[in-house]
Structures are given as C-alpha cells and as structure tokens.
Amino acid sequence: MKLKILLTGSSGYIGSCFNALFQNKYDIYCLDKSKPKSFIKLKKGKFIKCNLLNKNKLEKNICKINPDIVIHLAAQSTVNEKIEWANYYKHNVEATKNLIDIMNKFNVRKLIFSSTASVYKEKKTKITEKDKLQPTSKYGKSKLQAEKVIKKNNKINYIIL
C-alpha cells in the first residue's frame, strides 16, 4: 500500500513540482485554497480546494483522507513589507495552528514543514541552521512563529526545512 500524503500548498511552485515528481510513487492528496494552474497534472479526485483557515472543512478532509504524513507548504510567501502583518499571521501562523490541531485530533503524527531562510539573522556569508534566529521581515517573523507552534506540540514528529 502506498504512503498517503496530504500536500498543502499544492498549487504553488514547490507543491506542484513535488506532486509531479512523486504522484506515481505515493498516494498524494493535493490541498490548496486556489485551483491548480492549467499546467499542473493531477490524478482525478486528488485535488481538494480548501483554505487552512476554514477549520471545519479542513477537519472533514483530514478525517476523510486519513493521511500518513502531511507536507505543509501552504503560506503567504511573498516578502513584501507593504503586506499587513495580520495577513502573514493569519495565513502562516493561524493556518499552521489549525493544521496541527486537526492532525492531533485524528492522530496524524508526521509533518514536514517548509519554513524559510528568512528566519535567520541577515548576513553576507552562508547561512547555516546554527545561525541566530532573528528574522527582519514580516514573512520571516511569521514563519518563525509557525515553527514555534510546531515545536511546542509533543504529539507530532516533524522535520522543518
């Protein structure tokens, strides 16, 4: 039996590439608030239009899919200081909280989370995971908060990229 994956942010660039590469190897359910672009090839019945902020709809879909693992790529990812903090918070932190809450409810214990190098202090040399966490953009700050939401949950095994 194939590993069942719930892929959030599946209509974005990384999500669509992941799905294209692995849809024949794994049982991937693509979830996004936006319809996939016309060039994205999906298996029939594998796309779910759902905003992670809609907790009731998200809960119904996770219950129905019962994934083995969630790959969480969904985010407000544009680094633009003109975008309001509330927008980053809502789409990056609240959405992650909803996902974690529902994963806990249905005993989904594995998560891969796509964060960003923007969580680290700016520097001119190569960034490593040992560098100081000190985001300067609203985007980086919201992704760091989402990381903290994941890390404080002791029921989920996670990898943060």
C-alpha positions in Angstrom: 0.0 0.0 0.0 1.3 3.4 -1.0 2.1 6.1 1.6 -0.8 8.5 1.8 0.4 12.2 1.8 -1.6 15.3 2.3 0.2 18.1 0.5 -0.9 21.6 1.5 0.0 24.5 -0.8 -0.1 22.1 -3.7 -1.0 24.7 -6.3 2.2 26.7 -5.6 5.5 26.1 -7.4 7.1 23.7 -4.9 3.9 21.9 -4.3 3.2 21.3 -7.9 6.8 20.1 -8.6 6.6 17.7 -5.6 3.3 16.3 -6.8 4.6 15.9 -10.4 7.7 14.1 -9.2 6.0 11.8 -6.7 2.4 11.3 -7.6 3.1 7.8 -9.1 5.1 6.7 -6.2 2.8 7.9 -3.4 -0.9 8.4 -2.8 -0.9 12.3 -2.8 -3.9 14.4 -1.9 -3.4 18.0 -3.0 -4.9 20.7 -0.9 -4.9 24.4 -1.7 -7.1 27.4 -1.4 -6.5 28.1 -5.1 -7.3 25.9 -8.1 -4.2 24.3 -9.7 -2.7 26.1 -12.7 -3.6 24.6 -16.0 -0.1 23.1 -16.5 -0.3 21.1 -13.2 -1.2 17.5 -13.9 -3.3 15.9 -11.1 -4.8 12.5 -10.8 -8.6 12.6 -10.8 -10.2 13.2 -7.4 -6.9 14.1 -5.8 -7.3 17.9 -5.5 -9.2 19.5 -2.6 -10.0 23.2 -2.7 -9.7 24.2 1.0 -8.3 27.2 2.9 -6.4 26.1 6.0 -8.3 28.9 7.8 -11.5 27.0 7.3 -11.1 24.7 10.2 -14.4 22.8 9.7 -13.7 22.0 6.0 -10.0 21.1 6.8 -11.2 18.8 9.6 -13.6 17.0 7.3 -10.9 16.5 4.6 -8.3 15.2 7.0 -10.8 12.8 8.6 -11.7 11.6 5.1 -8.2 11.3 3.8 -6.6 9.9 7.0 -3.0 10.7 5.8 0.1 9.0 7.0 2.0 12.3 6.7 1.4 16.0 6.0 3.7 18.0 3.9 2.9 21.6 4.8 3.9 24.0 2.0 1.0 26.4 2.2 1.9 30.0 3.2 1.7 33.7 2.4 5.1 33.6 0.9 5.6 37.0 -0.8 8.2 39.0 1.1 6.7 42.4 0.8 6.7 44.8 3.7 3.6 46.5 2.3 1.6 43.4 3.2 -0.1 43.8 6.6 1.3 41.7 9.5 -2.2 40.4 10.1 -2.2 38.8 6.7 1.1 36.9 7.3 0.0 35.9 10.8 -3.4 34.6 9.5 -2.0 32.6 6.6 1.2 31.4 8.2 0.6 31.0 11.9 -3.1 30.6 12.3 -3.3 28.2 9.4 -0.5 26.1 10.9 -2.2 26.1 14.2 -5.4 24.8 12.6 -3.5 22.1 10.8 -1.7 21.0 13.9 -4.9 20.9 16.0 -6.6 18.7 13.4 -3.6 16.5 13.0 -3.7 15.9 16.7 -7.4 15.2 16.7 -7.0 12.5 14.1 -3.7 11.1 15.3 -1.7 12.1 12.2 1.8 12.1 13.7 4.2 13.0 10.9 4.8 16.5 9.4 7.3 18.1 7.0 7.1 21.9 7.2 8.6 24.2 4.7 10.0 27.2 6.5 12.5 29.8 5.1 16.0 31.1 5.4 14.3 34.4 6.3 14.0 33.2 9.9 17.8 33.8 10.4 19.7 36.9 11.1 20.8 38.6 7.9 24.4 38.2 6.9 26.6 38.3 3.9 28.0 34.8 4.2 26.4 31.4 4.0 23.6 30.8 6.4 23.6 27.6 8.5 21.0 26.1 10.8 23.3 27.0 13.7 22.9 30.7 12.9 20.9 33.1 15.1 17.2 33.1 14.6 16.4 36.8 14.0 14.0 37.5 11.2 13.8 41.0 9.9 10.8 40.7 7.5 7.2 40.1 8.5 7.2 37.0 6.4 10.3 35.6 8.3 8.7 36.5 11.6 5.5 34.7 10.8 7.3 31.6 9.6 9.4 31.5 12.8 6.2 31.7 14.8 4.8 28.8 12.8 7.9 26.8 13.6 7.4 27.5 17.3 3.7 26.3 17.0 5.0 23.0 15.6 7.9 22.6 18.0 5.8 23.1 21.1 3.5 20.2 20.1 4.8 17.0 21.6 2.5 14.7 19.7 3.9 15.2 16.2 7.2 14.1 14.7 8.3 16.8 12.4 11.0 18.0 10.1 11.4 21.7 9.4 13.1 22.6 6.1 
